[in-house]
Structures are given as C-alpha cells and as structure tokens.
C-alpha cells in the first residue's frame, strides 16, 4: 500500500494510523535519494513540452518558465536552475497569472487545468520514466514488506481539483499503481514536444 500524507503531519500520528510503515519524504527537503522525486530536483535534459530543442533541469523549471503574467512573459532562464532554489515566480512581482504558454515560442495560453495536463504531467511522467526507474523499483520492493508513506507538502492527488496544488507524491503513487492520469502516457517525449 502506498499512501500520501502531509509532510506537516507528526510522524507519531502517521505511525498510529498505519502501524509499522516506511515513511519517506519525497520533497526537496527530503534526504537523498528520495528528494529526487521532487519537481525541483535538477535531473537535467527534461524536454520542454511543445518546445523542440529546449530542455530543462527540473520539472518546476518548466512549470515556472512557461508561466505568463500580466507584466512578464515566459522565462526560459528557469530551465537552467540546478540549485532547487529561486524557481518560483510571484504574482506580487509580476501581477496576475494569465496562463502557461504552450511552448517557449507558442502563441497559445493554456488555462491552469489544461496546462497541468499538457505541460506538468508529461514533464513529470518523463522524469519518472527516464530518471527514477531505480527508485521506483526500490519503492515497489519496500511496499512488499509494509505500507509506504510518501510525504509531500500537498496531498491533492486528483488532477481535476484545481483549487489546490497537485501532489507530486500523489503522481508517484498513481504511477506505481498503474493509474497514471495522463491519457498520452505511452507517447514518447518527442511526440509531446
């Protein structure tokens, strides 16, 4: 059994609820190797959807880099950040978010839900497929022994709930359970670009 829990939940409460479980923090504040599941982790070489020839160090770099604000367009410099810091772009600085550009040079803005499906999910799926297979195998082995609790800041595992940020730990859980929510999961990264 894989379970997503808030990183803010006391460990004692989790153990009381799930008994003898393996608890893994898969956020950028977790320990190696599990922090590699964080969207902030610089795996390098991640294809930027709808942007042939463009790559990003992290999934979060893609998400933030393609975001368009009232006073700022895309910021491809976010693709290059490898420190897991200074990736976020603020509405305080740039004004209201207008959407995500469909590609670095795209002429279409995607609404939040559409961008989640067309940009975030394919980028994170690419990382799971190309960078994290060894750790996914390790998680499957751990789960055979006892429940595995994946800690994340967010616990929303439903891609259609747009009022709360999506949990990447939830995406890991769905992937491990063979329930990936993106209909084009079989497509190659090249087809998504």
Secondary structure, DSSP 4 states (H G I P E B T S, - for coil): -EEEEETTS-HHHHHHHHSS-EEEE-STTS-TTGGGGSTTS----EEPTT-TT-EES-HHHHHHHTEEETTB---GGGGG--SS-S----HHHH-SEEEEESSTT-S-EEPHHHHIIIIIHHHHHHHHHHH-HHHHHHHHHHHHHS-EEEEES--B--TT--SSPBPHHHHHHHHHTT--S-TTTTS-HHHH-
